[in-house]
Amino acid sequence: MIRLILPVSVLGLWLSMALFGPWLNLSPNQIHVEAILQGPSSQGWLGFDDLGRSLFDRLVAGARISCQVSLIVVAISFLIGTILGTVSAYLGRTVDHVMVRIMDVFLSFPGILLAIAIAGILGPGIENLVLALSLVGWVGFARLSRAQVLSIRHREHVLAARALGRHTLPILAHHILPLILTPLIVEATFAVAGIIIGEAGLSFLGLGVQPPQASWGSMIRDGTRYMLVAPHMVIVPGFALFVVVLSINQMGDWLRDHIDVRR
């Protein structure tokens, strides 16, 4: 449990920034001309950007964006992927064959490149960003749920339910889904980290959150032009992105080890 102290602290701080940021007296878009490119000081804990905006205030605002996008995208991907993977594996034959071919098409492209292509077609904006990442993220949940259902659909309790005349939906809901939720929850934990990176990457390219809204990815993009004179513009959001993703991955590793009955 000692190894969880730092990840839990980081994630607690991240969630607190996302939840309570709007109630704090912050002005992420307020310009202070006299503080342009100024480093960390008593006036600004983390310094100011090229327009004189507080990096601390924008970091808190960016935490809210990353949290909202990651949770919404993972929820949508979890729901769609689990339903499609479970139903296709249970029904089998033509339905499963078609679903496998569809998943193969999505998996033939690198996830981030496919998300960039979809976001480029849909246009910039947070709604299109969520849609693009959701269209890419459901495949992992579908593959995992399909594999799990294929391994348990011929077990005795499922065959008994069929023999008793139970319909497909009750069998899936009461006899199959409870048995496959554990690996899906672990997958969702790692998916949150991937979506945070995806959101930052698309915002870095200008396909995600649009100015003046703050995003960790757009903050890094703005800071790359001033790395020699104001490196804090890249270090602050980059380090925040690094520690949050690392903490989520560590929590996912712990959760996977903790619920693995073989250990």
RATAGI-V582596 format. One record per backbone hydrogen bond with DSSP energy under -0.5 kcal/mol. CO is the residue of the C=O (numbers start at 0). NH is the residue of the N-H. Records with the same first field share a line. If there is no record, write none. Layout:
# RATAGI-V582596
CO=NH / NH
This chain:
# RATAGI-V582596
0=3
1=4
2=6
3=7
4=8
5=9
6=10
7=11
8=12
9=13
10=14
11=15
12=16
13=17
14=18
15=19
16=20
19=22 / 23
20=23
23=25
26=29
30=32
31=34
32=35
34=37
37=47
43=40 / 46
46=54 / 55
48=36 / 51
51=31
52=48
53=57
54=58
55=59
56=60
57=61
58=62
59=63
60=64
61=65
62=66
63=67
64=68
65=69
66=70
67=71
68=72
69=73
70=74
71=75
72=76
73=77
74=78
75=79
76=80
77=81
78=82
79=83
80=84
81=85
82=86
83=87
84=88
85=89
86=90
87=91
91=94 / 95
92=96
93=97
94=98
95=99
96=100
97=101
98=102
99=103
100=104
101=105
102=106
103=107
104=107
105=108
109=113
110=114
111=115
112=116
113=117
114=118
115=119
116=120
117=121
118=122
124=128
125=129
126=130
127=131
128=132
129=133
130=134
131=135
132=136
133=137
135=138
136=139 / 140
137=141
138=142
139=143
140=144
141=145
142=146
143=147
144=148
145=149
146=150
147=151
148=151 / 152
151=154
154=158
155=159
156=160
157=161
158=162
159=163
160=165
161=164
166=170
167=171
168=172
169=173
170=174 / 175
171=175 / 176
175=178 / 179
176=179 / 180
179=183
180=184
181=185
182=186
183=187
184=188
185=189
186=190
187=191
188=192
189=193
190=194
191=195
192=196
193=197
194=198
195=199
196=200
197=201
198=202
199=203
200=204
201=206 / 207
202=205
207=124
209=212
214=218
215=219
216=220
217=221
218=222
219=223
221=224
222=225
223=226
225=229
229=232
230=233 / 234
231=235
233=237
234=238
235=239
236=240
237=241
238=242
239=243
240=244
241=245
242=246
243=247
244=248
245=249
246=250
247=251
248=252
249=253
250=254
251=255
252=256
253=257
254=258
255=259
258=260
259=262
